[in-house]
Amino acid sequence: MTAKEYLSQARTLDMRIKSKLQQIESLNELATSCTVVYSDMPRNPNRGGSKVERAVLKIIEVEESLKHDVEDLVELKKEIMATIQAVSDVELQTLLEKRYLCFLSWEKIAVEMHYSIQHIYRMHDTALSCVAAIMRVNERD
């Protein structure tokens, strides 16, 4: 795994968490919009539960999965933070934190750090080289 792939894991997991939150919101809307239909026709007793029941069960399932993903994200961010803090240059640490933990765009990072975007790209290349070296050392240990 490259340094960039390693650092990008948090963003991928964060996007998955946001997606699950949207799923939960959608399922909540479905559960609250389900209506009861009254009919004189007899129902099949072997047929599954109501739409509300199925929606609530799905919500619980997605919430459990979400809880595990959030725990994984917290652990992953701790691990990435420790790796970033092992970089000796504070400017490079700041750049990596803004990009891979705060998920800021290159343009926003350049403005906040008062550098041109080209210089931010050069700093990023240097920072990735430092992280790759740290990863190699950690693999040996």
C-alpha positions as CSV (number, residue, x, y, z in Angstrom):
1,M,0.0,0.0,0.0
2,T,1.4,3.4,-0.9
3,A,1.5,6.3,1.5
4,K,-1.2,8.1,-0.3
5,E,-3.5,5.0,-0.2
6,Y,-2.8,4.6,3.5
7,L,-3.7,8.2,4.3
8,S,-6.8,8.1,2.0
9,Q,-8.4,5.3,3.9
10,A,-10.0,7.7,6.4
11,R,-11.7,9.6,3.6
12,T,-13.1,6.4,2.1
13,L,-14.4,5.3,5.5
14,D,-15.9,8.7,6.2
15,M,-17.8,8.6,2.8
16,R,-19.1,5.2,3.7
17,I,-20.3,6.5,7.1
18,K,-22.1,9.4,5.4
19,S,-23.7,7.0,2.9
20,K,-25.0,4.9,5.8
21,L,-26.4,8.0,7.6
22,Q,-28.3,8.8,4.4
23,Q,-29.6,5.3,4.2
24,I,-30.8,5.5,7.8
25,E,-32.5,8.9,7.1
26,S,-34.2,7.3,4.0
27,L,-35.4,4.3,6.0
28,N,-36.7,6.5,8.8
29,E,-38.8,8.4,6.2
30,L,-40.0,5.1,4.8
31,A,-40.9,3.8,8.3
32,T,-42.8,7.0,9.2
33,S,-44.6,7.2,5.8
34,C,-45.9,3.6,5.9
35,T,-49.7,3.6,6.1
36,V,-52.1,1.0,7.3
37,V,-54.5,-0.5,4.8
38,Y,-57.8,-1.9,6.1
39,S,-59.5,-4.5,4.0
40,D,-62.2,-7.1,4.3
41,M,-59.9,-9.6,2.5
42,P,-58.2,-12.2,4.7
43,R,-54.5,-12.0,4.9
44,N,-52.0,-14.8,4.4
45,P,-50.6,-15.5,7.9
46,N,-47.3,-16.8,6.5
47,R,-46.6,-13.5,4.8
48,G,-43.8,-11.4,6.4
49,G,-44.4,-8.6,8.8
50,S,-45.5,-5.1,8.0
51,K,-43.5,-2.6,6.0
52,V,-42.9,-0.6,9.2
53,E,-41.5,-3.6,10.9
54,R,-39.2,-4.4,8.0
55,A,-38.0,-0.8,7.8
56,V,-37.3,-0.7,11.5
57,L,-35.3,-3.9,11.4
58,K,-33.3,-2.6,8.4
59,I,-32.6,0.7,10.3
60,I,-31.3,-1.3,13.3
61,E,-29.1,-3.4,11.0
62,V,-27.6,-0.3,9.3
63,E,-27.2,1.5,12.6
64,E,-25.1,-1.4,14.0
65,S,-23.0,-1.4,10.8
66,L,-22.6,2.4,11.2
67,K,-21.5,2.0,14.8
68,H,-18.7,-0.4,13.8
69,D,-17.7,1.9,10.9
70,V,-17.4,4.9,13.3
71,E,-15.3,2.9,15.7
72,D,-13.1,1.8,12.8
73,L,-12.8,5.4,11.6
74,V,-11.8,6.7,15.1
75,E,-9.1,4.0,15.3
76,L,-7.9,4.6,11.8
77,K,-7.6,8.4,12.4
78,K,-5.6,7.7,15.6
79,E,-3.2,5.5,13.6
80,I,-2.9,8.1,10.8
81,M,-2.4,10.9,13.3
82,A,0.4,9.0,14.9
83,T,2.0,8.5,11.5
84,I,1.6,12.1,10.6
85,Q,3.1,13.3,13.9
86,A,6.2,11.2,13.1
87,V,6.9,13.5,10.2
88,S,9.6,15.9,11.4
89,D,8.5,19.0,9.6
90,V,5.5,20.8,11.3
91,E,4.4,22.4,8.0
92,L,4.2,19.0,6.3
93,Q,2.3,17.7,9.3
94,T,-0.2,20.5,9.0
95,L,-0.6,19.9,5.3
96,L,-1.2,16.1,5.8
97,E,-3.7,16.8,8.6
98,K,-5.7,19.3,6.6
99,R,-5.8,17.0,3.6
100,Y,-6.2,13.5,5.1
101,L,-8.0,14.1,8.4
102,C,-10.0,17.3,7.7
103,F,-10.6,16.4,4.1
104,L,-9.9,19.9,2.8
105,S,-9.4,20.6,-0.9
106,W,-6.0,21.6,-2.3
107,E,-7.2,25.1,-3.0
108,K,-8.5,25.6,0.6
109,I,-5.3,24.3,2.0
110,A,-3.2,26.6,-0.1
111,V,-5.3,29.6,1.0
112,E,-5.1,28.6,4.7
113,M,-1.4,28.0,4.6
114,H,-0.7,31.1,2.5
115,Y,1.2,29.2,-0.3
116,S,0.6,28.8,-4.0
117,I,-1.2,25.6,-5.0
118,Q,2.0,24.5,-6.9
119,H,4.0,24.8,-3.7
120,I,1.3,22.8,-1.8
121,Y,1.7,20.1,-4.4
122,R,5.5,20.0,-3.9
123,M,5.1,20.0,-0.2
124,H,2.6,17.1,-0.5
125,D,5.1,15.1,-2.6
126,T,7.7,15.7,0.1
127,A,5.3,14.8,2.9
128,L,4.3,11.5,1.1
129,S,7.9,10.6,0.8
130,C,8.3,11.1,4.6
131,V,5.2,9.0,5.3
132,A,6.4,6.2,3.0
133,A,9.8,6.2,4.9
134,I,7.9,6.0,8.2
135,M,5.7,3.2,6.9
136,R,8.8,1.2,5.8
137,V,10.4,1.6,9.3
138,N,7.1,0.6,11.0
139,E,6.9,-2.5,8.7
140,R,10.4,-3.6,9.9
141,D,9.4,-3.3,13.6
